[in-house]
Amino acid sequence: MRRTLSLIASLAICTYLISCSGTSNGSSGTPPPTTSSVTVAPATVSLNKGGSQTFTATVNGTMDQSVFWEIVEATPKSGDSTHGFISNGGVYVAPTTVPANATIKAVSLADTTKSGTATVTIQAGPATSVLITGGSSSVSTFGSTQFIATVTGNLNTAVTWQVNGVNNGGPQTGAISATGLFKAPNSVPVLASGNNSGQTSQVVVTAISQADTTAMDSVLVTIVPPQQNAQGASSPLGVSGGNAKDSSTVSGQTLCCGGTLGALVSRGGGLYILSNNHAIARSDSATAGDPIVQPGLIDNNCAVPPTVATLSQFFNMETGPAPKIDAALALINTGAVDTAGTILQLGGTASNPPANGPPHAGSGVAPTVGRAVAKSGRSTGLTCSSIFATQANINVEYQKGCGTGSTFNVSFTNQVDITNNGFSAEGDSGSLIVTQDTSDPVALLFAGSGSDTVGNPISDVLNGLADPANPQSKPVIVGDSSPTGHTVAACSLPGPQSATAARLAVQRAAVSAEPMQSALTVRDARLAELMSHPEVQAVGVGASYDNSNEPAILLFVTKGQPRSNLPAQIDGIRTRIVEGTLFSRRGAITAAESTALEEGAVPPQLIYPISDAEVARAKIVLAEHADEWMKKAGVQGVGIGSSADAPGEAALVIFLIRGVAHEPIPPVIDGLRTRVRESSRFRAGFGDAPAKSGCSMPAARKTPPRVSNSRPKP
């Protein structure tokens, strides 16, 4: 999804590594919206020592709500033992000492001259106190660390351990035992909402006194994948890297960018690193021969790391022909890159930590809805998810320069959309997306939002990077040459894995009373017609899963029985099919009864497999209406996916920009159900928030940085 950026303030004590825009230094395009002001809520708060508070910022004048969180009095600005600590998600925890106050500051990333503040007053609090010692503030994916909690001021020394406010932790954050052993998640957590959506996030490990639940201590733990490290000679791929010239100076601050060196390809006897244009070719502004480094500047405090390749070719996104791709090649230096095409943690042998391994060699495979996929990338590590939509037309926003400059949009066609839920974050741009069962390349990751990851189909990438002097010479993926490839074993390893855990989850929405009453009125008027279908046992009302803002007439049907042309909509109201064996009610039922009846039905899925015939039917509708819908306000993409309201049916997926007004989405277009996917704007680049501090903590502070336990799961 996006490359990352590092920021060094010229007079600052500390380096902040943040995610960034990922595009060229040209002057064309549209200037980014100007931030008018920033407000922080709550504006004032009183906390006991060791207490916690989650702050939110509103960035006025722009849709970009990304901010840096700072503590004005602290050194470094992310916090210290005297003034407390704040996370990149805006979670503040008070120190165990009592300073006069602390000032929380949110700085707009879109315009660093604009900021807002809030004041925290610290008070003594309860006599009982908790202190966490031991452990580490930085834990590798698939790793673990042991924390110890000491309770003073109370004879009862038992504590309850939480991760991000959840007892014992959860699938996205890592787990912790009753004795304080923290097991990191298999991939780095990603903020799915809030100011810094799309950024990787720290997790908060908390110990709460069981005798006095107002007494607690927390540590901020950063999950660091090995993909961010310097790899040395014969480096594997799927790791941090970038263009050595990808930096800029803005308002006295040095900013540097980086992404992921995705895979190895061969062409005409040469071996090349495959990545994104915006990750290693500076979005059309680079020059052939530019040094490509590993790790990226972002992971080397903006100093230039060793060169592993030289930029050879990139597809010009602004002037290149359709189909557009965001891709580039860099000719490897002798001895710098593993010539077997090995990708970090992509091996087929089950082990912990995961074994390295190459992808399946060749030209890849075509994407299909519901296909399980994986990737290895700089920011989130090895992640696993499923394809949500294919053949999508999408608009992606880029920004000129590393963290600065005007913006421009690129229209892509035939794109692959993958359910995000932690699958990627800023800095994973350039990762190779492969199938979980055979490790066949499917797409090259380049953009996304908090809800979605987007990749160029691998066939378009390889065709678009043909040798200009010999168009018949196209790159092929270097890797496993066996007939069937190998599984990505890490996707089956036990342990918290956010993207996999969320893959089949579907959000149950609440619809207000007025539209629900409209659905009931239509249902009652057409009840006899609906009950005439032999597979229908009961008819109720509830929320649509294809558009969570709308009601649906629920058709409770016998699972496995042939369907008799059930309607996709009735008088403008969507229908949703609920499958089960034998339902306890018959005929018309209320909304409450519908909810109860669903408890015994087959659990809904986010993605259903669809047949070739359904895909072919959807292609006709997509070809007819994609251009029309892409011109409508608030629409950023249109593609083919599966309906969540009707298992087995295809849907025209309409990707909306959250917060932008749009016209009503019809339930059906040319007989095909529609499915609404609303998220932040698709972007390739763009910094959102501090990801981690490049400074070490003072030697006197032996425990990890402290933060609040009140942050909900990302």
C-alpha positions in Angstrom: 0.0 0.0 0.0 2.2 3.1 0.4 5.8 3.8 1.1 7.0 5.3 4.4 8.7 8.5 5.3 11.1 9.5 8.0 11.3 13.1 9.4 14.3 14.7 11.1 13.8 18.1 12.6 17.0 20.0 12.1 17.1 21.3 15.7 15.3 18.4 17.3 16.8 15.9 19.7 15.0 12.9 18.3 14.2 11.4 14.9 10.7 10.5 14.2 10.0 7.8 11.6 6.6 8.3 10.0 4.7 7.2 7.0 4.7 9.5 4.0 3.5 10.4 0.6 5.1 8.5 -2.1 5.4 10.4 -5.3 7.4 12.6 -7.6 9.0 16.0 -7.2 7.4 17.6 -10.2 5.4 20.8 -10.2 2.2 19.7 -12.0 -1.0 18.7 -10.3 -3.3 20.1 -7.6 -1.9 21.8 -4.5 -3.0 19.8 -1.4 -5.8 21.4 0.7 -4.5 23.8 3.3 -5.0 23.0 7.0 -6.8 26.0 8.7 -6.5 24.8 12.3 -6.3 21.8 14.6 -8.3 21.2 17.7 -7.7 18.5 20.3 -10.4 16.8 22.5 -10.7 16.8 25.4 -9.1 20.2 25.8 -8.4 19.8 29.5 -8.3 16.7 31.7 -7.2 15.8 35.2 -5.6 12.4 35.7 -4.2 10.4 38.6 -0.5 9.5 38.3 -0.4 6.4 36.1 -3.8 7.3 34.7 -4.6 7.4 31.0 -6.5 9.3 28.4 -7.2 8.9 24.7 -7.0 12.2 22.7 -8.5 12.8 19.3 -7.7 15.7 16.9 -9.8 17.4 14.3 -7.8 18.9 11.4 -9.9 21.6 9.9 -9.7 22.7 6.2 -8.6 19.3 4.8 -9.8 15.7 4.7 -6.4 14.5 5.8 -6.8 14.0 9.5 -3.2 12.7 10.0 -1.3 14.2 12.9 1.9 13.8 14.9 1.2 13.4 18.6 3.7 15.1 21.0 4.1 16.1 24.6 5.4 19.6 24.6 7.4 19.4 27.8 8.9 16.0 27.1 12.3 15.1 25.6 11.8 13.4 23.2 8.4 14.7 22.2 6.9 11.2 22.3 7.4 11.2 26.0 9.6 10.7 29.0 9.4 9.3 32.5 8.7 12.7 34.0 5.9 13.9 31.7 4.3 10.6 30.5 4.2 9.0 27.1 1.9 9.3 24.1 1.3 6.7 21.3 0.9 7.4 17.6 -2.8 6.7 18.2 -3.2 9.6 20.6 -3.2 7.5 23.8 -1.5 9.3 26.7 -0.5 7.8 30.1 0.5 9.9 33.0 3.9 9.4 34.7 4.3 7.8 38.1 5.6 11.2 39.4 3.5 14.3 39.6 4.6 17.2 37.4 2.6 20.4 37.3 1.0 19.5 34.0 1.6 18.1 30.5 0.7 19.7 27.2 -0.5 17.3 24.5 0.1 18.6 21.0 -1.3 17.4 17.7 0.5 18.7 14.6 -1.1 18.4 11.2 0.9 16.3 8.8 -0.7 18.1 5.8 0.6 21.4 7.2 3.1 21.2 10.1 2.7 24.9 10.9 -0.8 24.1 12.2 -1.3 22.4 15.6 -3.7 22.2 18.5 -3.1 21.4 22.2 -4.8 20.0 25.3 -3.7 20.4 28.9 -3.3 17.5 31.4 -3.1 18.1 35.1 -1.6 15.2 37.1 -2.7 14.4 40.6 -1.5 11.9 43.2 -4.2 9.3 42.9 -4.7 6.1 45.0 -2.3 4.8 47.6 -2.0 1.5 45.7 0.4 1.6 42.8 1.5 -0.7 40.0 4.8 -0.8 38.2 5.7 -2.9 35.2 9.4 -3.9 34.9 11.3 -6.3 32.6 10.2 -7.1 29.1 11.1 -5.1 26.0 9.5 -2.1 24.4 10.3 -3.6 20.9 9.2 -7.2 20.1 9.5 -9.0 16.7 6.4 -10.4 15.0 6.0 -14.1 16.1 8.2 -13.2 19.2 7.5 -12.8 22.9 8.7 -11.0 26.0 8.2 -11.4 29.8 6.8 -8.5 31.9 6.7 -8.3 35.7 4.1 -6.3 37.6 4.9 -5.1 41.2 2.0 -3.9 43.4 2.8 -1.7 46.4 0.6 -0.2 49.0 -1.7 -3.2 49.2 -1.5 -6.7 50.6 -3.2 -8.0 47.5 -0.5 -8.1 44.8 -2.5 -9.8 42.1 -3.0 -8.0 38.7 -5.1 -8.4 35.6 -3.1 -8.2 32.4 -4.6 -6.5 29.3 -3.5 -5.7 25.8 -5.2 -2.6 24.4 -7.8 -2.7 27.1 -8.8 -6.4 26.5 -8.1 -9.0 29.1 -5.4 -11.4 27.9 -5.2 -9.6 24.5 -6.8 -10.3 21.1 -6.1 -11.4 17.5 -4.9 -8.0 16.3 -2.8 -7.0 19.3 -1.0 -10.1 20.7 -1.8 -12.1 23.8 -0.6 -12.0 27.4 -0.7 -14.7 30.0 -1.7 -14.4 33.7 2.0 -14.2 34.5 2.8 -11.4 32.1 4.3 -13.3 29.1 3.4 -11.3 26.1 3.3 -13.1 22.7 3.5 -10.7 19.8 1.0 -10.9 16.9 2.1 -12.6 13.7 1.8 -9.3 11.9 2.1 -5.7 13.0 -1.3 -4.1 14.1 -2.7 -1.4 11.9 -4.9 1.5 12.9 -8.1 1.0 11.0 -9.8 4.3 12.0 -9.1 7.6 13.7 -6.5 10.3 12.9 -3.8 8.0 11.6 -5.8 5.3 9.8 -3.5 3.0 7.7 -0.5 3.4 10.0 1.1 0.6 11.9 0.3 0.9 15.6 2.0 0.2 18.9 0.1 -2.0 21.4 -0.5 -1.2 25.1 0.3 -3.8 27.7 -1.4 -3.0 31.0 -1.3 -4.4 34.5 -4.3 -3.5 36.7 -4.4 -4.0 40.5 -7.2 -6.5 41.3 -7.5 -4.9 44.7 -7.9 -1.3 43.4 -8.8 -1.2 39.7 -7.9 2.6 39.6 -4.2 1.6 40.1 -2.4 0.5 36.9 0.7 0.7 34.9 1.1 0.3 31.1 3.9 0.0 28.6 3.9 0.8 25.0 5.2 -2.1 22.9 6.2 -1.6 19.3 5.9 -4.7 17.1 8.8 -4.7 14.6 8.9 -7.2 11.7 12.3 -8.4 10.6 11.5 -7.0 7.2 12.6 -3.6 8.5 16.1 -4.6 9.3 19.3 -4.3 7.3 19.6 -7.7 5.6 23.3 -7.6 4.6 24.8 -9.5 1.6 22.5 -11.7 -0.5 19.5 -9.9 0.9 16.1 -11.6 0.6 13.3 -9.6 -0.8 10.0 -8.5 0.8 12.1 -6.1 2.9 12.7 -2.4 3.5 14.3 -0.4 0.7 14.0 2.6 -1.5 15.7 5.2 -3.7 18.8 6.8 -2.1 17.6 10.2 -3.3 14.1 10.0 -1.9 14.3 12.8 0.7 13.4 16.4 1.0 13.7 19.4 3.4 10.5 21.1 4.4 10.3 24.0 6.9 13.7 23.0 8.3 12.8 19.4 8.6 14.5 16.6 6.7 12.0 14.0 5.4 13.0 10.7 3.8 10.9 8.0 2.2 11.0 4.2 1.6 9.0 1.2 0.7 9.4 -2.5 0.0 11.7 -4.3 -2.4 9.1 -6.8 -3.5 10.5 -9.6 -5.6 13.3 -10.7 -8.0 12.6 -11.0 -11.7 14.7 -12.0 -14.7 14.7 -10.5 -18.1 17.1 -10.9 -21.0 19.7 -12.5 -18.8 19.6 -9.8 -16.1 18.2 -10.0 -12.6 16.1 -7.1 -11.3 14.3 -6.1 -8.1 10.6 -5.5 -8.7 8.9 -2.8 -6.7 6.6 0.2 -7.2 7.4 3.3 -9.2 6.5 5.5 -6.2 8.7 3.3 -3.8 12.0 3.2 -5.8 11.5 5.6 -8.8 10.1 8.6 -6.8 6.9 8.7 -8.9 8.3 9.4 -12.3 10.9 11.9 -11.1 13.9 9.5 -10.7 16.6 8.8 -13.3 17.8 5.5 -14.6 21.0 4.7 -12.6 19.7 6.0 -9.3 21.0 3.9 -6.4 18.5 1.6 -4.7 19.3 1.0 -1.1 18.5 -1.6 1.6 17.1 -0.8 4.1 15.2 2.3 3.0 16.2 5.7 4.3 13.2 5.4 6.7 14.9 2.6 8.6 18.3 4.1 8.6 17.5 7.5 10.3 17.6 9.1 6.9 21.3 8.2 6.4 22.1 6.5 3.1 22.3 2.7 3.5 24.3 0.3 1.2 23.3 0.2 -2.4 21.9 -3.1 -3.6 20.7 -2.2 -7.1 20.5 0.6 -9.7 17.2 1.8 -11.1 16.8 0.5 -14.6 13.2 1.2 -15.7 9.9 2.5 -14.5 6.4 2.8 -15.9 5.6 6.5 -16.1 2.3 6.9 -14.3 1.4 10.3 -15.6 2.2 9.8 -19.3 2.2 6.0 -19.7 -0.5 4.2 -21.7 -3.4 2.2 -20.3 -3.4 -0.1 -18.4 -1.6 2.0 -15.9 0.7 0.3 -13.4 2.8 1.6 -10.5 5.9 -0.5 -11.1 9.7 -0.2 -11.5 12.8 -2.4 -12.0 16.3 -2.1 -10.5 19.2 -4.1 -11.8 20.8 -5.9 -8.8 24.4 -5.4 -7.7 26.5 -8.6 -7.7 26.3 -10.3 -4.3 23.8 -7.8 -2.9 20.5 -9.8 -3.4 19.7 -13.5 -3.1 19.6 -14.7 -6.7 17.1 -17.5 -5.8 14.4 -14.9 -5.3 13.9 -15.7 -1.7 11.3 -13.6 0.1 11.4 -13.1 3.9 9.0 -15.4 5.8 7.4 -16.8 2.6 8.7 -20.3 3.1 6.6 -23.5 2.8 8.0 -25.1 6.0 6.1 -24.6 9.2 8.4 -23.1 11.8 8.4 -20.2 14.2 9.8 -17.8 13.3 8.6 -18.5 9.7 11.1 -19.8 7.2 12.1 -17.8 4.2 11.2 -19.0 0.7 10.8 -17.9 -2.9 7.5 -17.4 -4.7 6.4 -19.8 -7.4 8.5 -18.9 -10.5 6.9 -17.8 -13.7 4.3 -15.2 -14.8 1.8 -15.7 -11.9 -1.9 -16.4 -11.9 -5.1 -14.5 -12.5 -6.9 -13.2 -9.3 -10.2 -14.6 -8.3 -12.7 -13.4 -5.7 -12.2 -15.1 -2.4 -8.7 -16.5 -3.2 -6.5 -16.6 -0.1 -3.4 -14.5 -0.5 -0.3 -13.4 1.4 2.5 -10.9 1.2 5.8 -10.0 2.9 6.3 -6.2 3.4 8.4 -3.7 5.2 5.7 -2.4 7.7 3.4 -5.2 8.6 5.6 -8.2 7.9 4.1 -11.4 6.7 0.3 -11.0 6.4 -2.6 -13.1 5.1 -6.0 -12.2 3.7 -8.4 -12.8 0.8 -9.2 -11.1 -2.5 -12.3 -8.9 -2.1 -12.8 -7.7 -5.6 -11.3 -8.0 -9.1 -11.2 -6.0 -12.3 -11.7 -2.8 -10.3 -11.4 0.6 -11.8 -10.0 2.9 -9.2 -8.6 6.4 -8.8 -5.5 6.7 -6.6 -4.2 9.9 -5.2 -0.5 10.6 -5.2 1.6 13.5 -3.9 4.6 15.1 -5.5 7.8 14.8 -3.5 8.7 13.0 -0.3 6.2 14.3 2.2 5.6 17.6 0.3 4.3 19.0 -2.9 1.1 19.0 -5.1 -1.1 16.0 -5.6 -2.3 14.2 -8.7 -4.6 11.3 -9.5 -4.0 8.2 -11.6 -6.9 6.1 -13.0 -6.2 2.4 -12.9 -8.2 -0.4 -14.4 -8.5 -4.1 -13.8 -7.1 -3.8 -10.2 -7.1 -6.4 -7.4 -8.7 -5.4 -4.2 -7.8 -7.2 -1.0 -9.5 -7.0 2.4 -7.2 -5.0 4.6 -7.8 -5.6 8.3 -4.1 -5.4 8.9 -3.0 -6.9 5.5 -0.9 -3.8 4.7 0.1 -0.3 5.9 2.2 2.6 4.9 5.5 1.3 3.8 4.3 -2.0 2.3 4.3 -0.5 -1.2 6.1 -2.8 -3.6 5.3 -6.1 -1.9 4.5 -9.1 -4.1 1.1 -10.6 -3.3 1.0 -14.3 -3.8 -1.6 -17.1 -3.3 -1.4 -18.9 0.0 -1.8 -22.4 -1.3 0.8 -22.3 -4.1 2.7 -19.0 -3.6 1.9 -17.9 -7.1 2.3 -14.2 -7.8 -1.1 -12.4 -8.1 -0.5 -8.7 -7.9 2.0 -6.0 -6.9 0.8 -4.0 -3.9 0.8 -0.3 -4.4 -2.1 1.5 -2.7 -5.0 1.3 -0.3 -7.1 2.7 2.5 -8.0 1.7 6.0 -10.4 -1.0 4.6 -8.7 -2.1 1.4 -5.3 -3.0 -0.1 -5.0 -2.5 -3.9 -2.5 -4.3 -6.3 -1.7 -4.1 -10.0 -2.4 -7.6 -11.5 0.9 -9.3 -12.0 0.2 -9.9 -15.7 -0.2 -6.2 -16.3 3.0 -5.5 -14.3 5.1 -7.9 -16.3 3.7 -6.8 -19.6 4.2 -3.1 -18.7 7.8 -3.7 -17.9 8.8 -5.3 -21.1 12.3 -4.3 -22.5 11.8 -1.1 -24.4 14.4 -2.2 -26.9 12.8 -5.6 -27.3 9.1 -5.6 -26.4 8.9 -9.4 -26.7 11.3 -9.7 -23.7 9.2 -9.5 -20.6 10.3 -10.1 -17.0 9.3 -13.3 -15.2 9.3 -14.0 -11.5 12.4 -15.8 -10.1 11.6 -18.5 -7.6 10.4 -22.0 -6.9 10.4 -23.9 -10.2 8.5 -27.0 -9.0 5.2 -27.8 -10.8 2.9 -26.8 -8.0 4.8 -24.3 -5.9 4.5 -24.4 -2.1 2.1 -23.1 0.6 2.9 -20.0 2.6 3.2 -21.9 5.8 3.2 -18.8 8.1 -0.4 -18.2 7.3 -1.3 -21.4 9.1 0.9 -20.9 12.2 -0.9 -20.5 15.5 -1.0 -17.1 17.1 -2.6 -13.7 16.6 -2.9 -12.8 12.9 -5.2 -9.8 12.4 -5.9 -10.1 8.7 -6.7 -13.8 8.8 -8.8 -13.5 11.9 -10.9 -10.8 10.3 -11.2 -12.4 6.9 -14.6 -13.9 7.3 -16.1 -11.3 9.6 -19.0 -9.3 8.4 -20.1 -6.2 10.3 -23.7 -6.2 11.6 -25.2 -2.8 11.2 -28.1 -1.0 12.9 -30.7 0.7 10.7 -32.8 3.5 12.1 -36.6 3.0 12.7 -38.0 4.9 9.7 -36.2 2.9 6.9 -36.9 -0.3 8.8 -40.6 0.5 8.9 -40.5 1.1 5.1 -39.0 -2.4 4.7 -41.7 -3.9 6.9 -44.4 -2.1 4.8 -43.0 -3.5 1.5 -42.5 -6.9 3.1 -46.2 -7.1 4.2 -47.4 -5.9 0.9 -45.4 -8.6 -1.0 -45.5 -11.4 1.6 -47.7 -13.8 -0.3 -45.4 -13.5 -3.4 -42.3 -14.1 -1.3 -43.6 -17.1 0.6 -44.6 -18.7 -2.7 -40.9 -19.5 -3.3 -40.6 -23.1 -2.1 -37.2 -22.6 -0.4 -38.4 -19.6 1.7 -39.4 -20.6 5.3 -39.8 -17.1 6.8 -39.6 -13.5 5.8 -38.2 -10.8 8.2 -36.4 -7.5 8.1 -32.9 -6.4 9.2 -29.8 -4.6 7.9 -28.3 -5.2 4.5 -24.7 -6.4 4.4 -24.1 -5.1 0.9 -25.0 -1.6 2.1 -25.0 -1.3 5.9 -26.8 2.0 5.8 -29.9 0.4 4.3 -32.5 -2.1 5.5 -33.2 -5.4 3.8 -36.0 -7.9 3.6 -34.6 -11.1 5.0 -35.4 -14.3 3.2 -34.8 -17.3 5.4 -34.2 -20.2 3.0 -33.3 -23.8 3.2 -29.6 -24.4 2.7 -28.8 -26.5 -0.3 -32.2 -26.3 -1.9 -32.3 -24.8 -5.4 -33.3 -21.2 -5.6 -36.3 -20.1 -7.6 -35.2 -16.7 -8.9 -35.4 -14.9 -5.6 -35.6 -11.1 -6.2 -32.5 -9.0 -5.4 -34.7 -6.0 -4.5 -38.4 -5.4 -3.9 -39.8 -1.9 -4.5 -36.4 -0.4 -3.9 -35.6 -2.4 -0.8 -32.7 -4.8 -0.9 -33.2 -8.5 0.0 -30.8 -10.6 2.0 -30.7 -14.4 1.9 -30.2 -16.2 5.3 -29.4 -19.9 4.9 -30.2 -22.6 7.4 -31.5 -26.1 7.8 -34.7 -25.7 9.8 -35.9 -22.4 11.2 -38.2 -22.3 14.2 -40.5 -19.7 12.8 -42.6 -19.5 9.6 -44.1 -16.7 7.6 -43.8 -13.0 8.5 -41.6 -12.2 11.5 -40.5 -9.0 13.3 -37.1 -7.4 13.2 -36.4 -8.8 16.7 -37.5 -12.3 15.7 -35.3 -12.0 12.6 -32.3 -11.3 14.7 -33.0 -14.3 17.0 -33.6 -16.5 14.0 -30.3 -15.6 12.5 -28.5 -17.0 15.5 -29.2 -20.5 14.3 -28.4 -19.8 10.6 -25.1 -20.2 8.7 -22.8 -17.4 9.9 -22.4 -14.7 7.3 -19.1 -14.2 5.5 -17.4 -11.1 4.2 -16.5 -12.9 0.9 -18.2 -15.7 -0.8 -16.9 -17.7 -3.8 -18.6 -16.9 -7.1 -18.8 -19.0 -10.3 -17.3 -18.1 -13.6 -20.9 -17.6 -14.9 -21.5 -15.0 -12.2 -18.2 -13.3 -13.0 -19.2 -13.2 -16.7 -22.6 -11.7 -15.8 -20.9 -9.0 -13.7 -18.3 -8.2 -16.4 -21.1 -7.1 -18.7 -22.6 -4.7 -16.1 -19.1 -3.4 -15.2 -18.2 -2.7 -18.8 -21.5 -0.9 -19.3 -21.5 1.3 -16.2 -17.9 1.6 -14.8 -17.1 4.9 -16.6 -20.5 6.4 -15.6 -20.0 5.6 -11.9 -16.4 6.7 -11.8 -17.5 10.2 -12.8 -19.9 10.5 -9.9 -19.0 12.5 -6.8 -17.7 10.5 -3.9 -16.9 7.3 -6.0 -13.3 6.2 -6.1 -13.7 2.8 -7.6 -16.0 0.2 -9.2 -15.2 -3.6 -9.4 -16.5 -7.1 -9.3 -17.0 -8.9 -6.0 -19.3 -11.2 -4.2 -22.6 -10.2 -2.6 -22.8 -10.5 1.2 -26.6 -10.5 1.0 -26.8 -13.4 -1.4 -24.2 -16.1 -1.1 -23.0 -17.2 -4.5 -24.1 -14.1 -6.4 -21.7 -11.6 -7.8 -22.0 -7.9 -7.0 -20.9 -4.6 -8.5 -18.7 -3.2 -5.8 -18.8 0.6 -5.6 -16.0 2.0 -3.5 -17.0 5.3 -1.9 -14.8 8.0 -0.1 -15.9 8.3 3.5 -17.2 11.7 4.3 -17.8 12.8 0.7 -21.5 13.3 -0.4 -22.7 10.9 -3.1 -25.9 10.1 -4.8 -28.0 7.0 -3.6 -26.6 3.7 -4.6 -29.3 1.6 -6.2 -29.8 -1.9 -4.8 -29.5 -3.4 -8.3 -28.0 -2.3 -11.6 -29.0 -4.2 -14.7 -30.1 -7.2 -12.6 -26.8 -7.3 -10.7 -26.7 -6.6 -6.9 -24.6 -3.6 -5.8 -22.3 -3.7 -2.8 -21.0 -0.5 -1.1 -17.5 -0.3 0.2 -16.8 2.9 2.1 -13.4 3.9 3.3 -10.8 6.7 3.4 -9.4 7.8 0.0 -7.2 5.3 -1.9 -3.7 6.7 -1.7 -0.2 5.5 -2.6 2.0 7.3 -0.1 1.0 10.0 2.3 2.2 10.1 5.9 -0.2 9.7 8.6 1.5 9.7 12.0 4.7 9.0 13.9 5.3 5.2 13.7 8.2 5.0 16.1 10.9 7.1 17.7 14.5 6.8 16.5 15.8 7.8 19.9 16.6 5.5 22.7 15.0 6.1 26.1 17.1 7.6 28.9 19.2 5.0 30.6 17.5 5.6 34.0 14.2 4.4 32.6 14.6 0.6 32.5 11.0 -0.2 31.7 9.4 0.3 28.3 7.7 3.7 27.6 4.4 4.0 29.4 1.1 4.7 27.7 -2.6 4.3 28.4 -4.6 1.1 28.3 -7.7 2.9 27.0 -6.9 2.6 23.3 -9.4 0.2 21.7 -8.1 -2.5 19.5 -6.9 -1.1 16.2 
